[in-house]
């Protein structure tokens, strides 16, 4: 015997009228417990709403673009009753009031309403600051499934308050922790005594139009501003002679065509950067929250800034030290395509150790890239130009690549940055050095 149940939007942290950006199921689909039904997007976060029980979708109460709040009905689910009382009876039921803004009058009076449990994922490009755990040395007590769930959400179990028996961390604890981070108020201003900018009516000077910033621009803007005012930036400029490297890159075209690949300079830059990071580990690091320790990372996830119609995103190439040039070219093409199609997931934007921001395909002779905290350095790359260079007693044409390295002066001094850039320029000038 089938039972009809209405699945509703759970507590989503007090947000109201949140837009639905994805509808992941349709009538007739069979769904399992914890399978995602819809994705919501507020001004701060994206959140997938999973189904609390298994069953078959009878009808949808929402569509793409609708706005919902806590208690709004998502869909009607057909469930098979097993042995008198359904197994799902242990799940908490929603309050008795009807779902707002949706007509459920056609449903039977006895039809139960189930509230899904949200799976929130932070949408900020950078990790939000977290409070230190009460006992940093204590190992969290949690089951393998809860640990996997925490990893998927990017939650540090050591910072999650446990409510289970004998201090065990439950799945609900992880959900509450992530929800609290999403609701955490933004940090106050840093005490800079700067007067507010006066509002100007620009229409008095001529015709204007107002165009809203994209969501990526809004989020990136806040983080870039924070990084610029909280990190003491210094930028060092260098040039690399890539004449021989460019000749080698062009020679790979026929081989790359066979694999349907386009090999740009960027994969070679990634390989050279990894070699430089291994030679200078302090650049592949982060400053600890206490400001007294440097956390050196033994993995190399190189973030690459990708230009999209809505703004820049920086997905990292994970374990770049283990991949060849063709592998990196293939991964870069995939990341670029999915970034421009808005198909990158939040975990794919996290975990970078060093960032490359390349304007080589556009132009420029140098710029000051802003550090992508919690990283301590970022490499800017401008357009290569053929110039006359004095070598061996004569001027010869050489292809020179401008490099701009911004670094956190709390961690790296000028001499260290100069050595890093000199090493990087040598590696790009002769890629055989990468093998050393």
N, C-alpha and C positions, 0 to 999 in steps of 0.2 A: 504494500500500500504506500502510495506517495504522499508526502506531506509538503505543503507549500510554506516557504519561509521567506520573509523579506529581509534582505541584507542591507544594513544601513551604515552610514558614515560614522566612525567612532569619534572619540574625543581627539581632536586634532590641535589641541593646545590653545583653544579660544579663538582660532581663526574663523572668520565668517565669510561666506560668499567666495569660496576658493574655486578657482577655475579648474576644470577638467581638461588636461592636455593630452591624455591618452585613454581610450576605451579598449581594453585588452580582450574582452570576450563579447559574444553575441548570442542571441537566443538559439538554443539547441546545443550549445557547447557543454561538454562535461568538464567540470572543474573539480580540483582536489583541494583539500584544506591547505591553507597558506599560499595558494596560487593567486597571483595578483589579478585584480579586477579592473581597476582604474588607476591613473596617476594624477595627483593633484599638484598644483604649483601655486605657492603663495609668493609674496615679494622676497622671501628669504630662503625658501626651501622647496624641494620637490619631495613628494611622499607617495609611495605606492600603497594602495589599500588592498590587502589580500582577503580572500574568502575564509571565514572562520571554520567552515564545514565543507564537506564534499557533496556534490549533487549535479543536477543538470539545470542550465539557465532556461527558465520559462519565458521571461520577458525582461526587458531593460526599462528602467525608470529614468535613465539619464542618457545624454548623448555628448559627443565631443563639443567643448565650449561652454557647457552648462556650468553654473556656479552652485556649489553645495556648501552646507554647514554640517555641524554635528547633528546626527539624527536623520539626515536626508536619506531617503531610500535610494539604493543603487540598482537593485534588481530583485526579481522574484526567483527563488531557487526551489526546484523539486528535489526532495530527499526521499530515500527509501527508508521506511520505518523498520527497525530491527528489534524483534522481541519485546513488543509493548512500548517501552520508553526509548526514544532515540538516544544514541550514544552522545549526541550533541547537547543533551539536556544539561550537561555539566557547565556549558558555557553561560556566561551571564547574559541576561536579556536586557534590552534597551528599556528606558523609562516608558511609562504607559502613554505619554503624550504622542500624538501622531507626528510622523515625519513632516518637517516644515516644507512648504512650497511644492509639495507633490501630492497628487490625488491617489489615494489608496482605497477609496471607498468601494471599489469593485472587488476587493479582497474579502475572504470570509472573516467573520468576526472573531473566529478562533485562531486565525492565522498568527503564528508567533513571529516575533521580530528579533533578529540576531544582529548584534553590532560587531563589525569586523575590528580586528586589532591592527593599527597602522604600522607600516614599516617605513619610518622617516629616514631620509638621506639628506644630509646637508648639501646645499648647492653652492656654498662659497668656494671659490677657487683655492683658498688657503684654509688650513685647519684653524678652528677657533681656539683661543687660549683656554686651558683647562686648569682647574684647581688641583693642587698637589694632593695625592692620596694621603690618608691619615697615617698609613704605615707602608712606606714605599718598598720595604723589604718583604712584605707579606705576599705570598703567591695566591691569587684569587682561586676560590674553590668553585668550580663550575664543570658541568658535563661537557663532553665533546660537541654536542649539538649547540649548546649555548655559546661555546667558544667560537664555533663556526659562524653562528648568527652575529656575534659581536664583530668578528673580522669583516663580515660582509657590510656592516654598517660603519666600520671604521671606529668602533668604540674601544677604548682601553679598559679592559676588565678590572685592572688595578684601581681604577677611579670610579667604578660602579658600586653603589651601596647595595649590599646583599640583604635580602629579606627572607631567604629560605632557611631551612633547618641547618643548624651548625654552621651558619655563615655562608651557605651556598648561594651563588648568584643564579637567579632565575631569569628566564627569557623576559618576563615582565620588567625585571630590574633594568635590563639593557634598554628596553623600549622607553622606560621612564627617564633613564639617563640621557638618551639621545633627544627625547622631547624637551628636557630641561635645557640642553645645550642650544636647541633651536629657539627656545623662548628667552634665552639669556639676553639681557639688554646690552646694547652696544656700549663699548667702553667710553667714558666721558672724554672730553677733549683733554689734551695734555697740558693744559694750563698756559697755552700760548696766548699772550695778551694781544690778540688781533681783532680789530673792530669788524663787525659784520659788514659784508658788502651791501651797498645800498642798491635797492631795486630800481631799475631804470625802465621807463616806458619807451622802448626803441621805436614804437610805431610813430612817435612824434617826428622822427627823422626821415621816415620813408616806409614803403611797404615791407611787411615781415610775414613770416609763417612760423608756426610753432611745431616742432617735431619731437616727440618723446624719445628719450634714450632707450636703447634696448635693455633687456634685463641683464645681459652680460656686461654691458657698459656700466650699469648702475652698481653691480656687485664688484666689478673690477675697479671702478673708480674709488670706492671706499677703501679697498685693500691697497691700491697703489698710493693713495694719500697717506694711509697709515704707515706703509713701508718707507715712504719718502721722508716723513717727519720723525720717524723713530729710529731709522738706521743711518749712521753717519756714512754717506756714500762718498767714494772717491772713484773717479774714472781714469783709467790709463789707456793710452792709445798706442797701437803698434801696427806694423804692416808685415804681411807675409808674402813672400815671392812664391806664387802658385803656378808659375809657367810650366814646370815639368808635370805638376799634378794635373793641370788642365789637359795637357797632351795625353797623359795616361787615361784620364776620364773619358776623353773623346774616343780613345782606342777601344774602350769597352762597349761602344754603342752597338756594334753588331751582335755581340754576345748578349747584351741586355735586351735587344729587340727580340731575340729568340725566346726570352722569358716574359715578353710583353712588359718590360720595365723601362722606366725613365730614370736614369741615374744622374742626379744633380750633384752639386758640390757638397750638399748638406751631409750625406752619409760619411764622406771623408772628414768633414769637420767634426762629426760625432766621434769617429775613431781617434782623431788627433786629440780631441778634448779628453777622452777617457785616458789616453796615455799621459796627458799632462796632469790629470787628477791623481793618477797612480804615483806620479813623481812628486806631487805636492798635495798630500792628503788633506791639509787644512782647508782646501778649496771645496772638498767633497764632505762638508761637515755642516753642523748647525750649532748655534750658541744655546747652551742650556738655559732653561727658564730663570735659574738663579743668577745667570750672568757670570758664573764663576767656573764653568766647565765648557769644554768643546767636545761635542759628540761627533766622533769620526765614524763615517759610514763605510762599510766594506762591501757595498753594492753600488752600482752605477746606473741610476735611472735618469737619463738625460732628457730634460724637458725641452720641447721644441714649440716655439710660438707659432700658431697657425692663424692666418687671417681669414675670418669669416664675415659674411655680410652683417652680422650682429656684433662683431668685435673679436678681440683676440682670445683664444683658448690655448692652454699649454699642457697638452698631454705628454707624459714622459715615455720615452723609449726604455722599457724595463730591461735590465741586465744587458745594456748595450755593449759591454765588454766581451760578451759571449757570441756576438752576431757579426757576420760579415757584411761587406758593403751592399751586396745584392739583397740580403735579408733586411737590412736597415732601409733600403730604398723601397722595398715592398711594403714594409710596415708603415713607413712615412706616407706612402700613397694611400694606404687604407685609413690611417688616422685622419689625413686631410679630407678624404671623401666623407667619412662619417662625421667629422667636425662640422663641415659645411652643411651636412644634412641634419644636424642637431641629433645625432644618434649616439654620441658619446655618453657613457654613464659616469656618474660622479667618481666611483673608484678609479676609473681610467685617468682622472685628472689629478690624482693624489700620489704622493710618494716620491716626487722628483728630488734629485740631489744637486743638480746644476742645470741652468737653463741657457739655451742658445736662441737668440732673437735675430733672425736673418732678414735684412732688407735688400739682399744682393740682387734679387730679381727686379727690384724697383729702382733703386738709386741711392744717393747719399754718399758722403765721404767720411761720416762719423756721426755718432750720437751718444747720448747718455742713457743707457738702459737702466730701468729701476729694478732693484733686486727683488726677487720673488721669495719673500720670507716664507718658511724659516731657512731658506738657503742663504749662503753668505757671499755668493758671487753670481754674475750673469755675464755672458759674452754677447756683445752686439757685433753683427757682421754687416758691412756695407758693400756697395757694388765694386767689383774688381775693375781696375783700369790699367791699360797698357801705358807704361811710362818709360822714359829713358833713365836707366840706372847705371851708375858708374861701377864697372866690374873689370878687373884685370887690366886696368889702364885705359879703358875705353867705355864710351856710353853704348849700352845695348838695350833693345826693347825688352821689358819684362812685365809680366802680368802681376800686379800688386793688389793684394786684398786688404782693405782697411779693417782692423779689429778694434773694438772698444770694450774694455773689461771694467765693469763696475764691481766694487768689492766693499765689504763691510769692514770699516777701518778699526772696529773693536777687535776683530779677529785677525785681519791681514794687514800688514804694513806695506808701504810703497815698494820697498826692496823685494819683498816676497811676490808682489803682483808683477813687478818688472821681470823677475826670473820666470814666473809662470808664462807670461806673454812671450818671452824670448824662446822658451822651450816649445811653446805651441807654434810659433812662427817657424822654428826649425823643423818640427814634425810635419807641418804643411809643405814646407819646402822640399822635404825628402821623406816620403811616407815610410821608407825603410826603417826610420827611427822608431816607428810605432811597434815594430817587431822586437825592439831591444828590451 
